[in-house]
Amino acid sequence: MDNKKFLGLNKFNKRAFVSIALLILFALLFFSAVAIQIIEINHRGSFAEHACTFIHVICGIIFTAIAIFHIVYNWKTLIRYIKG
C-alpha cells in the first residue's frame, strides 16, 4: 500500500484547512482580546498593549477574509442545509 494514500496525503483538503484556520484564528482573537483587557488595567499604553492590539486586528482581518471564503466555498451546501 502506498504510504501517501494510507496517510491521506494525496489531496489537499481545503475544507479541513479553512475549518482549522478559523478555529485557530478564533482562539487567537479570544485570547488576544482577554490579554488586551488585562493589560489595559495594569499597563495602559504599554508596548504589550499595542502588540496585543496589533495581533488582534491582524487576526480579525484574516479571520474575516477566511470566513468569507468559507461561505463562498460552501454556498451550495449551506443553501441545501437551509432548505432542508
VENVEN-V275121 format. One line per field, one symbol per residue. psi: psi as a letter, one per 40 degrees, with the letter a starting at -180 (. if undefined). Layout:
psi->???
//
This chain:
psi->hhddddefedhhhdddddddddddddddddddddddddddddgheidddddddddddddddddddddddddddfddddddddd.
//
